[in-house]
Each structure stands twice: as structure tokens, then as C-alpha cells.
Amino acid sequence: MSELTCDKGSKVSSHLIDGLNINQGGSGRHRCVICAYTYGKEDGEKKQLDFEDENNIETCVHDKKAIKSRIKSIHENQAPTQGRHKCAICAYSFGYKAGLGGSENDFDEFSNTNEVDDNEIYGISTYGTSAEVITVFNRLNRGTYYVPKFQRDFVWKIPQSSSLIESLIMQLPIPAIFLAKDDGEKSYIIDGQQRLTSIKNFYNNEFALKDTIKAINGKKYSELDEKYKNRLDEYALQLIIVNQEKPDDNNDGIYKIFERINTAGTKLSPQEIRS
């Protein structure tokens, strides 16, 4: 059985993490689930969880409980192979149960049940469409398309953003953008934040192109020749719209799509990396 180790040295069997629910709310947001399980086990052995102290107890959407101060003290960990977007409170709760004397294999039942639930309750539909870059930029500027809280920060450097803009001007294909409708009239970005933020920043003249073809190198959007502006403006971005039809009280299915896109994808070829 494989074992996962976080950068703080906590260790746990990988199957325990794989079976966790997805949840990024409350004090458990972005916390290391490997440490959460370890802390829970330690507290279980000491019987530290005081259910009478409501101010120091946090309950997740899966009705698992944890000591709030313990969860808050855990370092952040968003490594794809270490339980990114998994519920730290669930991890703590199952660790606590193991610490009280329950078997660590209690997770096996939880994991198997979770897999069945995924097949039974998630109703996901998708459809493809397209929109010109200039249209997508306007939607980004208006906030019609936005970055949700579970997304990482914008991390691309200018050469990466420049390579994307160059690809669009040269009419090279790039991967589709994944979006999901929210409860209103807007859509949030599941996959493609780095690309869309690069486009928005370039149109807002926030950087000049670097390490590109000579005709556009060193230029901001407002400085491009008209023919290159037109090529960029009229490039048709492929959009995939995702809708979770059930359950209708959470976005777990959307989170799973995000996680799988970002952890289970194939390596891009050198040509694809341009995008």
C-alpha cells in the first residue's frame, strides 16, 4: 500500500486520502489533509475533542467534526498528489476515530461508499460553443466570467503569457476553456484561468510581449498593427460549458472535474505547451 508524505513530514496511506470528500470551505480551506488526519489521530488517542465547546468545533458539509483551532493551525498544502481540494475536517474526523481505537481501514468503507455515490448522484452535462477573444475579454472585464475561490492564483510569467498571445495571433490551436454556470447569470472558470487572465491583462496593456516573433515583440495591445489586432480579436476560443444538474445543493461534481483536469491530464507536447 503506498504512503503519502507531506512537506511537514506527516504520513498517511494514499487510499485514505483518495476516499475523502471534496470540500474547500471554512477553516479547513486549503489545509493539508495528511496533517489533518495525523492531528485527528493524535487527538483521538488523547480524547481531546470536546463536543460541549461549540465555539471550538467546526462541522463540515459532510457532518464531520474537528477542533477548529487544530484545523486552523495546519499548514496549507495544494499538491495535486496530496489531496488537493479534499476535506480536511473529514480527514481529521476519520483520524480521530482511528485514534480512539477504530481501524484505519474505516476509510475503506467510506471510500467505497463515496465511489458509489459519485456514480449515483452526480448528474453532469456539457456542451461546446465558441466566442471571439474580444468577446471573452469583454465578459471578463464585466465579471460575467470570473475566477472562483478554489482556483489557484495567477502564476504565469510574461514569457508564458506572451507565448499564448503569439499563438492566438498566429492562429494556432489551443485547448478549450472549461466554464460552469453559477446560480445567477455569470460563469466561473474551471480550467483556463492562466490563459484567460493573460488575455485580460494584455488587452488592458499591462504587459508588452516578450520573446515572440519580431513583428509583435515588445508591443502592448494598443501598439499592435491593426492586422494583428484583428487576428487576435477574431480568434475563436473553444468553450466547454459544464452544468451540474444533481445534486443541486453543492458543487462537488464541478470540483471533481477541476481536480481531474489538473491531476490526471496527459503531458502536453512542445507545440501544445505554447498555449
Short mmCIF file of the C-alpha atoms (twelve columns), coordinates in Angstrom:
data_MODEL
# 
_entry.id   MODEL 
# 
loop_
_atom_site.group_PDB 
_atom_site.id 
_atom_site.type_symbol 
_atom_site.label_atom_id 
_atom_site.label_alt_id 
_atom_site.label_comp_id 
_atom_site.label_asym_id 
_atom_site.label_seq_id 
_atom_site.Cartn_x 
_atom_site.Cartn_y 
_atom_site.Cartn_z 
_atom_site.pdbx_PDB_model_num 
ATOM 1   C CA . MET A 1   0.000   0.000  0.000   1 
ATOM 2   C CA . SER A 2   1.505   3.348  -0.988  1 
ATOM 3   C CA . GLU A 3   2.125   6.058  1.554   1 
ATOM 4   C CA . LEU A 4   1.920   9.827  1.127   1 
ATOM 5   C CA . THR A 5   4.244   12.227 2.946   1 
ATOM 6   C CA . CYS A 6   3.634   15.978 3.055   1 
ATOM 7   C CA . ASP A 7   6.397   18.569 3.271   1 
ATOM 8   C CA . LYS A 8   5.922   18.772 7.058   1 
ATOM 9   C CA . GLY A 9   6.693   15.069 7.432   1 
ATOM 10  C CA . SER A 10  3.192   13.767 8.169   1 
ATOM 11  C CA . LYS A 11  2.489   10.387 6.594   1 
ATOM 12  C CA . VAL A 12  -0.690  8.520  5.720   1 
ATOM 13  C CA . SER A 13  -1.770  5.704  3.406   1 
ATOM 14  C CA . SER A 14  -2.778  7.022  -0.013  1 
ATOM 15  C CA . HIS A 15  -6.108  5.151  -0.047  1 
ATOM 16  C CA . LEU A 16  -7.230  7.141  2.983   1 
ATOM 17  C CA . ILE A 17  -6.766  10.412 1.102   1 
ATOM 18  C CA . ASP A 18  -8.241  9.139  -2.165  1 
ATOM 19  C CA . GLY A 19  -11.511 8.312  -0.415  1 
ATOM 20  C CA . LEU A 20  -12.061 11.761 1.094   1 
ATOM 21  C CA . ASN A 21  -14.909 14.026 0.087   1 
ATOM 22  C CA . ILE A 22  -14.131 17.294 -1.654  1 
ATOM 23  C CA . ASN A 23  -14.714 20.453 0.367   1 
ATOM 24  C CA . GLN A 24  -12.891 23.801 0.490   1 
ATOM 25  C CA . GLY A 25  -14.986 25.720 2.980   1 
ATOM 26  C CA . GLY A 26  -14.431 27.113 6.466   1 
ATOM 27  C CA . SER A 27  -11.226 26.836 8.454   1 
ATOM 28  C CA . GLY A 28  -10.250 23.704 6.513   1 
ATOM 29  C CA . ARG A 29  -9.805  25.613 3.272   1 
ATOM 30  C CA . HIS A 30  -6.562  24.548 1.546   1 
ATOM 31  C CA . ARG A 31  -5.326  22.799 4.719   1 
ATOM 32  C CA . CYS A 32  -3.138  19.728 4.424   1 
ATOM 33  C CA . VAL A 33  -5.398  16.676 4.743   1 
ATOM 34  C CA . ILE A 34  -2.405  14.456 5.518   1 
ATOM 35  C CA . CYS A 35  -1.638  16.553 8.602   1 
ATOM 36  C CA . ALA A 36  -5.365  16.819 9.405   1 
ATOM 37  C CA . TYR A 37  -5.650  13.030 9.594   1 
ATOM 38  C CA . THR A 38  -2.456  12.834 11.678  1 
ATOM 39  C CA . TYR A 39  -3.666  15.549 14.084  1 
ATOM 40  C CA . GLY A 40  -7.028  13.852 14.379  1 
ATOM 41  C CA . LYS A 41  -5.413  10.548 15.265  1 
ATOM 42  C CA . GLU A 42  -3.239  12.239 17.914  1 
ATOM 43  C CA . ASP A 43  -6.264  13.993 19.425  1 
ATOM 44  C CA . GLY A 44  -8.295  10.779 19.322  1 
ATOM 45  C CA . GLU A 45  -5.642  8.962  21.321  1 
ATOM 46  C CA . LYS A 46  -5.865  11.769 23.913  1 
ATOM 47  C CA . LYS A 47  -9.679  12.102 23.600  1 
ATOM 48  C CA . GLN A 48  -9.235  15.840 23.014  1 
ATOM 49  C CA . LEU A 49  -12.463 16.543 21.104  1 
ATOM 50  C CA . ASP A 50  -14.843 18.351 23.469  1 
ATOM 51  C CA . PHE A 51  -18.271 18.374 21.839  1 
ATOM 52  C CA . GLU A 52  -19.570 20.742 24.507  1 
ATOM 53  C CA . ASP A 53  -17.247 23.550 23.392  1 
ATOM 54  C CA . GLU A 54  -19.265 24.621 20.351  1 
ATOM 55  C CA . ASN A 55  -17.094 27.676 19.728  1 
ATOM 56  C CA . ASN A 56  -14.071 25.473 19.059  1 
ATOM 57  C CA . ILE A 57  -15.831 22.809 16.990  1 
ATOM 58  C CA . GLU A 58  -16.249 23.059 13.228  1 
ATOM 59  C CA . THR A 59  -18.615 20.817 11.289  1 
ATOM 60  C CA . CYS A 60  -18.159 20.346 7.546   1 
ATOM 61  C CA . VAL A 61  -20.919 19.881 4.970   1 
ATOM 62  C CA . HIS A 62  -20.449 16.105 5.333   1 
ATOM 63  C CA . ASP A 63  -21.363 16.379 9.047   1 
ATOM 64  C CA . LYS A 64  -17.869 15.542 10.298  1 
ATOM 65  C CA . LYS A 65  -16.404 17.448 13.245  1 
ATOM 66  C CA . ALA A 66  -12.966 18.775 14.128  1 
ATOM 67  C CA . ILE A 67  -11.319 21.040 16.677  1 
ATOM 68  C CA . LYS A 68  -11.336 24.381 14.889  1 
ATOM 69  C CA . SER A 69  -8.085  25.656 16.408  1 
ATOM 70  C CA . ARG A 70  -6.295  22.463 15.357  1 
ATOM 71  C CA . ILE A 71  -7.515  22.724 11.775  1 
ATOM 72  C CA . LYS A 72  -6.520  26.398 11.597  1 
ATOM 73  C CA . SER A 73  -3.002  25.549 12.772  1 
ATOM 74  C CA . ILE A 74  -2.416  23.148 9.868   1 
ATOM 75  C CA . HIS A 75  -0.244  24.407 7.031   1 
ATOM 76  C CA . GLU A 76  -1.664  24.912 3.542   1 
ATOM 77  C CA . ASN A 77  -0.999  22.156 1.026   1 
ATOM 78  C CA . GLN A 78  -2.369  22.163 -2.524  1 
ATOM 79  C CA . ALA A 79  -0.132  19.488 -4.042  1 
ATOM 80  C CA . PRO A 80  -2.168  17.535 -6.641  1 
ATOM 81  C CA . THR A 81  -0.900  14.188 -5.314  1 
ATOM 82  C CA . GLN A 82  -1.560  15.047 -1.659  1 
ATOM 83  C CA . GLY A 83  -5.301  15.528 -1.501  1 
ATOM 84  C CA . ARG A 84  -5.799  18.916 -3.117  1 
ATOM 85  C CA . HIS A 85  -9.383  20.140 -2.517  1 
ATOM 86  C CA . LYS A 86  -10.158 17.240 -0.176  1 
ATOM 87  C CA . CYS A 87  -11.968 17.927 3.099   1 
ATOM 88  C CA . ALA A 88  -9.532  18.484 5.969   1 
ATOM 89  C CA . ILE A 89  -12.327 18.187 8.542   1 
ATOM 90  C CA . CYS A 90  -13.309 14.756 7.191   1 
ATOM 91  C CA . ALA A 91  -9.646  13.731 7.325   1 
ATOM 92  C CA . TYR A 92  -9.377  14.919 10.946  1 
ATOM 93  C CA . SER A 93  -12.605 13.144 11.893  1 
ATOM 94  C CA . PHE A 94  -11.512 9.795  10.498  1 
ATOM 95  C CA . GLY A 95  -8.085  10.182 12.086  1 
ATOM 96  C CA . TYR A 96  -9.776  10.921 15.408  1 
ATOM 97  C CA . LYS A 97  -11.852 7.754  15.096  1 
ATOM 98  C CA . ALA A 98  -8.702  5.739  14.416  1 
ATOM 99  C CA . GLY A 99  -7.043  7.338  17.449  1 
ATOM 100 C CA . LEU A 100 -9.940  6.298  19.666  1 
ATOM 101 C CA . GLY A 101 -9.266  2.696  18.713  1 
ATOM 102 C CA . GLY A 102 -11.049 2.312  15.409  1 
ATOM 103 C CA . SER A 103 -9.208  0.747  12.491  1 
ATOM 104 C CA . GLU A 104 -7.558  2.978  9.918   1 
ATOM 105 C CA . ASN A 105 -9.362  0.740  7.442   1 
ATOM 106 C CA . ASP A 106 -12.560 2.522  8.441   1 
ATOM 107 C CA . PHE A 107 -11.655 4.661  5.433   1 
ATOM 108 C CA . ASP A 108 -12.181 1.655  3.145   1 
ATOM 109 C CA . GLU A 109 -15.903 1.698  3.793   1 
ATOM 110 C CA . PHE A 110 -16.004 5.467  3.372   1 
ATOM 111 C CA . SER A 111 -14.025 5.275  0.144   1 
ATOM 112 C CA . ASN A 112 -16.180 2.556  -1.389  1 
ATOM 113 C CA . THR A 113 -19.361 4.367  -0.441  1 
ATOM 114 C CA . ASN A 114 -18.039 7.572  -1.926  1 
ATOM 115 C CA . GLU A 115 -17.350 5.867  -5.246  1 
ATOM 116 C CA . VAL A 116 -20.901 4.505  -5.393  1 
ATOM 117 C CA . ASP A 117 -22.318 7.903  -4.502  1 
ATOM 118 C CA . ASP A 118 -20.343 9.527  -7.296  1 
ATOM 119 C CA . ASN A 119 -21.953 7.209  -9.816  1 
ATOM 120 C CA . GLU A 120 -25.419 7.611  -8.364  1 
ATOM 121 C CA . ILE A 121 -25.755 11.289 -7.527  1 
ATOM 122 C CA . TYR A 122 -23.636 13.313 -9.949  1 
ATOM 123 C CA . GLY A 123 -25.531 14.486 -12.997 1 
ATOM 124 C CA . ILE A 124 -23.137 16.411 -15.236 1 
ATOM 125 C CA . SER A 125 -23.972 17.766 -18.676 1 
ATOM 126 C CA . THR A 126 -21.682 19.671 -21.039 1 
ATOM 127 C CA . TYR A 127 -21.928 21.453 -24.343 1 
ATOM 128 C CA . GLY A 128 -19.402 23.148 -26.578 1 
ATOM 129 C CA . THR A 129 -19.523 26.629 -28.006 1 
ATOM 130 C CA . SER A 130 -17.083 29.316 -29.114 1 
ATOM 131 C CA . ALA A 131 -16.549 33.040 -28.707 1 
ATOM 132 C CA . GLU A 132 -14.125 35.537 -30.185 1 
ATOM 133 C CA . VAL A 133 -11.255 36.637 -27.961 1 
ATOM 134 C CA . ILE A 134 -12.535 40.225 -27.868 1 
ATOM 135 C CA . THR A 135 -15.939 38.971 -26.688 1 
ATOM 136 C CA . VAL A 136 -14.369 36.833 -23.971 1 
ATOM 137 C CA . PHE A 137 -12.238 39.793 -22.852 1 
ATOM 138 C CA . ASN A 138 -15.337 41.967 -22.501 1 
ATOM 139 C CA . ARG A 139 -17.055 39.270 -20.455 1 
ATOM 140 C CA . LEU A 140 -14.001 39.020 -18.192 1 
ATOM 141 C CA . ASN A 141 -13.900 42.780 -17.743 1 
ATOM 142 C CA . ARG A 142 -17.603 42.876 -16.845 1 
ATOM 143 C CA . GLY A 143 -17.212 39.960 -14.452 1 
ATOM 144 C CA . THR A 144 -19.513 37.730 -16.494 1 
ATOM 145 C CA . TYR A 145 -16.655 35.213 -16.423 1 
ATOM 146 C CA . TYR A 146 -14.795 35.094 -13.118 1 
ATOM 147 C CA . VAL A 147 -12.225 33.096 -11.156 1 
ATOM 148 C CA . PRO A 148 -13.754 31.058 -8.273  1 
ATOM 149 C CA . LYS A 149 -12.155 30.765 -4.852  1 
ATOM 150 C CA . PHE A 150 -10.976 27.184 -5.368  1 
ATOM 151 C CA . GLN A 151 -8.676  28.239 -8.232  1 
ATOM 152 C CA . ARG A 152 -5.015  28.916 -7.554  1 
ATOM 153 C CA . ASP A 153 -3.615  32.423 -8.059  1 
ATOM 154 C CA . PHE A 154 -2.407  33.696 -11.413 1 
ATOM 155 C CA . VAL A 155 1.166   32.398 -11.717 1 
ATOM 156 C CA . TRP A 156 2.168   32.795 -15.356 1 
ATOM 157 C CA . LYS A 157 5.199   34.937 -16.140 1 
ATOM 158 C CA . ILE A 158 5.306   37.392 -19.049 1 
ATOM 159 C CA . PRO A 159 7.047   34.937 -21.444 1 
ATOM 160 C CA . GLN A 160 4.275   32.376 -20.882 1 
ATOM 161 C CA . SER A 161 1.519   34.934 -21.410 1 
ATOM 162 C CA . SER A 162 3.365   36.283 -24.452 1 
ATOM 163 C CA . SER A 163 3.586   32.807 -25.967 1 
ATOM 164 C CA . LEU A 164 -0.171  32.415 -25.624 1 
ATOM 165 C CA . ILE A 165 -0.898  35.765 -27.306 1 
ATOM 166 C CA . GLU A 166 1.559   34.901 -30.070 1 
ATOM 167 C CA . SER A 167 -0.226  31.560 -30.610 1 
ATOM 168 C CA . LEU A 168 -3.575  33.328 -30.939 1 
ATOM 169 C CA . ILE A 169 -2.221  35.877 -33.410 1 
ATOM 170 C CA . MET A 170 -0.630  33.069 -35.423 1 
ATOM 171 C CA . GLN A 171 -3.996  31.247 -35.388 1 
ATOM 172 C CA . LEU A 172 -2.566  28.169 -33.679 1 
ATOM 173 C CA . PRO A 173 -4.993  25.836 -31.845 1 
ATOM 174 C CA . ILE A 174 -5.081  25.952 -28.052 1 
ATOM 175 C CA . PRO A 175 -7.007  23.774 -25.565 1 
ATOM 176 C CA . ALA A 176 -10.638 24.544 -24.755 1 
ATOM 177 C CA . ILE A 177 -11.662 26.684 -21.790 1 
ATOM 178 C CA . PHE A 178 -13.929 24.985 -19.212 1 
ATOM 179 C CA . LEU A 179 -16.638 27.123 -17.597 1 
ATOM 180 C CA . ALA A 180 -19.546 26.425 -15.236 1 
ATOM 181 C CA . LYS A 181 -22.701 28.464 -14.728 1 
ATOM 182 C CA . ASP A 182 -23.271 29.847 -11.246 1 
ATOM 183 C CA . ASP A 183 -26.672 30.434 -9.654  1 
ATOM 184 C CA . GLY A 184 -27.068 33.746 -11.474 1 
ATOM 185 C CA . GLU A 185 -26.204 34.944 -14.964 1 
ATOM 186 C CA . LYS A 186 -22.447 34.504 -14.649 1 
ATOM 187 C CA . SER A 187 -19.969 31.681 -15.281 1 
ATOM 188 C CA . TYR A 188 -16.865 30.725 -13.334 1 
ATOM 189 C CA . ILE A 189 -13.663 29.296 -14.760 1 
ATOM 190 C CA . ILE A 190 -12.957 25.614 -14.102 1 
ATOM 191 C CA . ASP A 191 -9.911  25.321 -16.351 1 
ATOM 192 C CA . GLY A 192 -8.163  28.070 -18.307 1 
ATOM 193 C CA . GLN A 193 -7.610  30.750 -15.687 1 
ATOM 194 C CA . GLN A 194 -3.966  31.335 -16.647 1 
ATOM 195 C CA . ARG A 195 -4.898  31.781 -20.313 1 
ATOM 196 C CA . LEU A 196 -7.910  33.999 -19.705 1 
ATOM 197 C CA . THR A 197 -6.091  36.194 -17.187 1 
ATOM 198 C CA . SER A 198 -3.216  36.570 -19.665 1 
ATOM 199 C CA . ILE A 199 -5.676  37.696 -22.343 1 
ATOM 200 C CA . LYS A 200 -7.336  40.167 -19.994 1 
ATOM 201 C CA . ASN A 201 -4.003  41.603 -18.846 1 
ATOM 202 C CA . PHE A 202 -2.756  42.002 -22.414 1 
ATOM 203 C CA . TYR A 203 -5.893  43.794 -23.578 1 
ATOM 204 C CA . ASN A 204 -5.561  46.096 -20.586 1 
ATOM 205 C CA . ASN A 205 -1.985  46.938 -21.694 1 
ATOM 206 C CA . GLU A 206 -0.490  45.519 -18.503 1 
ATOM 207 C CA . PHE A 207 2.494   43.936 -20.260 1 
ATOM 208 C CA . ALA A 208 4.418   44.028 -23.526 1 
ATOM 209 C CA . LEU A 209 5.051   40.845 -25.479 1 
ATOM 210 C CA . LYS A 210 8.394   39.169 -24.833 1 
ATOM 211 C CA . ASP A 211 10.352  36.539 -26.814 1 
ATOM 212 C CA . THR A 212 7.852   36.422 -29.678 1 
ATOM 213 C CA . ILE A 213 8.087   36.909 -33.442 1 
ATOM 214 C CA . LYS A 214 9.706   40.196 -34.426 1 
ATOM 215 C CA . ALA A 215 6.521   41.819 -35.769 1 
ATOM 216 C CA . ILE A 216 4.838   41.854 -32.357 1 
ATOM 217 C CA . ASN A 217 7.746   41.551 -29.909 1 
ATOM 218 C CA . GLY A 218 7.959   44.327 -27.308 1 
ATOM 219 C CA . LYS A 219 4.462   45.635 -28.059 1 
ATOM 220 C CA . LYS A 220 1.416   46.081 -25.881 1 
ATOM 221 C CA . TYR A 221 -2.069  45.504 -27.300 1 
ATOM 222 C CA . SER A 222 -2.589  49.186 -28.110 1 
ATOM 223 C CA . GLU A 223 0.714   49.197 -30.037 1 
ATOM 224 C CA . LEU A 224 -0.031  46.247 -32.323 1 
ATOM 225 C CA . ASP A 225 -0.519  46.800 -36.035 1 
ATOM 226 C CA . GLU A 226 -4.194  46.713 -36.960 1 
ATOM 227 C CA . LYS A 227 -3.926  43.398 -38.808 1 
ATOM 228 C CA . TYR A 228 -2.505  41.679 -35.721 1 
ATOM 229 C CA . LYS A 229 -5.165  43.230 -33.503 1 
ATOM 230 C CA . ASN A 230 -7.829  41.887 -35.845 1 
ATOM 231 C CA . ARG A 231 -6.320  38.410 -35.840 1 
ATOM 232 C CA . LEU A 232 -6.280  38.388 -32.062 1 
ATOM 233 C CA . ASP A 233 -9.743  39.928 -31.641 1 
ATOM 234 C CA . GLU A 234 -11.385 37.490 -34.047 1 
ATOM 235 C CA . TYR A 235 -9.718  34.293 -32.847 1 
ATOM 236 C CA . ALA A 236 -12.482 31.840 -31.848 1 
ATOM 237 C CA . LEU A 237 -11.831 30.370 -28.412 1 
ATOM 238 C CA . GLN A 238 -13.410 26.965 -27.835 1 
ATOM 239 C CA . LEU A 239 -15.523 26.917 -24.664 1 
ATOM 240 C CA . ILE A 240 -16.935 23.899 -22.850 1 
ATOM 241 C CA . ILE A 241 -19.826 24.763 -20.535 1 
ATOM 242 C CA . VAL A 242 -20.323 22.368 -17.616 1 
ATOM 243 C CA . ASN A 243 -23.586 22.087 -15.712 1 
ATOM 244 C CA . GLN A 244 -24.121 20.019 -12.574 1 
ATOM 245 C CA . GLU A 245 -27.780 19.006 -12.628 1 
ATOM 246 C CA . LYS A 246 -27.652 16.947 -9.444  1 
ATOM 247 C CA . PRO A 247 -27.119 17.221 -6.600  1 
ATOM 248 C CA . ASP A 248 -28.410 20.782 -6.630  1 
ATOM 249 C CA . ASP A 249 -27.213 21.737 -3.145  1 
ATOM 250 C CA . ASN A 250 -23.431 21.663 -3.736  1 
ATOM 251 C CA . ASN A 251 -20.777 21.819 -6.453  1 
ATOM 252 C CA . ASP A 252 -18.869 18.634 -5.618  1 
ATOM 253 C CA . GLY A 253 -19.174 17.377 -9.197  1 
ATOM 254 C CA . ILE A 254 -17.625 20.588 -10.532 1 
ATOM 255 C CA . TYR A 255 -14.768 20.312 -8.015  1 
ATOM 256 C CA . LYS A 256 -14.115 16.746 -9.158  1 
ATOM 257 C CA . ILE A 257 -13.905 17.873 -12.780 1 
ATOM 258 C CA . PHE A 258 -11.451 20.619 -11.790 1 
ATOM 259 C CA . GLU A 259 -9.371  18.151 -9.791  1 
ATOM 260 C CA . ARG A 260 -9.233  15.565 -12.563 1 
ATOM 261 C CA . ILE A 261 -8.324  18.107 -15.222 1 
ATOM 262 C CA . ASN A 262 -5.470  19.340 -13.050 1 
ATOM 263 C CA . THR A 263 -4.172  15.997 -11.758 1 
ATOM 264 C CA . ALA A 264 -4.953  13.351 -14.352 1 
ATOM 265 C CA . GLY A 265 -4.227  15.098 -17.619 1 
ATOM 266 C CA . THR A 266 -1.674  13.848 -20.134 1 
ATOM 267 C CA . LYS A 267 1.550   15.752 -20.683 1 
ATOM 268 C CA . LEU A 268 1.357   18.355 -23.389 1 
ATOM 269 C CA . SER A 269 3.544   18.232 -26.451 1 
ATOM 270 C CA . PRO A 270 6.007   21.112 -27.037 1 
ATOM 271 C CA . GLN A 271 3.530   22.634 -29.521 1 
ATOM 272 C CA . GLU A 272 0.652   22.412 -27.037 1 
ATOM 273 C CA . ILE A 273 2.711   23.897 -24.223 1 
ATOM 274 C CA . ARG A 274 2.691   27.166 -26.184 1 
ATOM 275 C CA . SER A 275 -0.902  27.578 -25.083 1 
# 
